[in-house]
Amino acid sequence: MSTPHVVVVMGVAGTGKTTIGPLLAARLGVPYAEGDDFHPQANIAKMSAGTPLTDEDRWPWLDAIGTWAQERAGLGGVVSCSALKRSYRDRLRAAAPDLVFVHLAGDRALIEDRMSHRQGHFMPTALLDSQFATLQPLQEDEAGVVVDVSGGPEEITRRATSALTALSEPTA
């Protein structure tokens, strides 16, 4: 399966964006970009210290992801980005209007458990509550799908691929 769309794998920390993103990109036959790599060092330091980012902190990060997505328009790609607020997704779409979102969603207890077992990531579990408080789910007018994160990475990737295929099929 191949897609000319740029897909943003979104969701709160710990939903598996960094795991599912590359698997989805491989399945779609397009490049993957890790959204965390677009953060300025000041943002990483702030999050590592347990301080949530402000919108002002996020704008340059979102703009950098938007630029990458714009450069991939018509070619396809997958990028991970929390994209928790509608305003963040609107900012990304301002740069790349044809974005499609895959919202990885799940139970808070499952996500916290997964976060507590991962190593080498700057996002502490303590920020999970602020992530859920900030989350604004996809709205009906936003191109995207919600994918449950229960199960293993391959199962989640299959669900995401199926949902994206159904999204792109013409309706009768």
N, C-alpha and C positions, 0 to 999 in steps of 0.2 A: 504494500500500500504506500502511496506517495501523496503528498499534499503540497499545494502551492501556498497554503496558509502558514502564517507564523502562529504557533500555539504557545500561550502562556500557561504554564503549570503553576497554579496559585493555591494558597491556603495558609493557615497558620503554621508557625514553626512546628516541626515534628510530624507533619503529615506525609512526608516522603517526597517532597519536590525534587530533591537532589538525587534520589534513587529512581523515581519514576520518570523524571525528565529525560535522562539519557536512554532509558529503555524504550520510551515512547518515540523518541527521535530515531532510534535504530529501527523500530518497527515501521515508522513512516518514511524512512529513507532520507532524512534531512539532518542538518547539523544541530548540535545542542550547545547552548550557552548557559553557564551557571550564573544565575542572577546575583549571588553573593559576590562574585568577582567584579561586579560593577560598582560596589560600595566604595566610597572614599575611606581611607584609613581611619579618619575621625569617627565615622559611623561605626566601624568595627570596634574601635576602642570604647565607644559609648555603650554599645550592646554588651560587650565583654564585661563591662563594669556593672551590668544589670540595669542600665538606664534606657528606658524606651526612647526610640527616635521620635522627633517631632516631624510634622509635615515639612517644615523648612529643611530638616536634615534629609528628608526623602526625595525632594524635588530633583536634585542633581543626579541621584541614583536612578530615578524613574526616567529622566531625560536620556541618560546613557543607554538604558535598556530600550527605550523607544527608538533611539537612533539605530541600534543594532537591528531591531525589528523592521524598521523602515528600509534598511539596506538589504534585508532578506525578503522584502515584499515580492510576491510572484515566484519566489524561489523556494520558500518554505523554511521552516526552522522551528525549534522548540527552545524556549527559555523559561527558567524557573524564576518566579517573582511572587512574593507574598500577595501583592495587589489586594490588600485587605479592604480598602475603601473604594467606593464607586469613584470618588474624585481621582484616585490613583489610576484606576482603569481608564477613566476618561482621559487622563494625561497621556497614558500609553497610546490610546487610540488616536489622540491628536497627532501623534507622530506616525502611527501606523494604523490607519482606519480599519483594515481588514483583519485585525487580530481576532483570534478565537481563544476563549479561556477554558481550561480544564481545572475546575475547583475541586481539589482533593479535600474531602470532608470526612470527619469522623468524631467519635465519642471522645470527650475531653480526657477521660481516664486512660483510654488506649493511647492517645497521643502523648500524654504525660509519661506513661510507661515507656514508650519508644524513645522519648527524649532522654529519659534517665539512663538508658543503655547505650546511647551513642557517645562516641569519643572524638575529641579533636574539633568540636564545633563551638563557635563563640557564643551562641545563643543559649543562655541559661534557662532552665525550667521555670525559674521565678518569673520570667517575662510571659509565660503562657497565658496567664489571666488577662494581661493587657492586650495580647493578640486576639483572644476571643472577644474581649470588650470592643475592640476596634473593628472586627470583622463585619462587613456588610455583604451578605450573600449576593450572588449574581441576580440581576433583575431580568424580567421578561424581555426587555428590549436589548439585552446584552447577548452577543453571540457567544455561547458557551454551554458547557455541560457540568453537572455535579457528579463526582465519582466517589463512592464510598471507599475508605482506605482500610477496611478490615480485610484480612487475608494477606497473602504474600505478594511481593513485588510483581511477579509475572501475572498473577490473577488481577491485580489492580490495573496493570498495563493493558491487559486484554479488555477489561471493562472500559477503560478510557478510549481505547481504539474503537471498540464497538459503538460507544456513545458518540464519538466524533464522526464515524461513518454514518450513523443514523441522522446526525445533525446536518450533514452535507447532502443527504438524499433528498431529491425533490418531493414535495408533498403532492398528493393527488388532488 
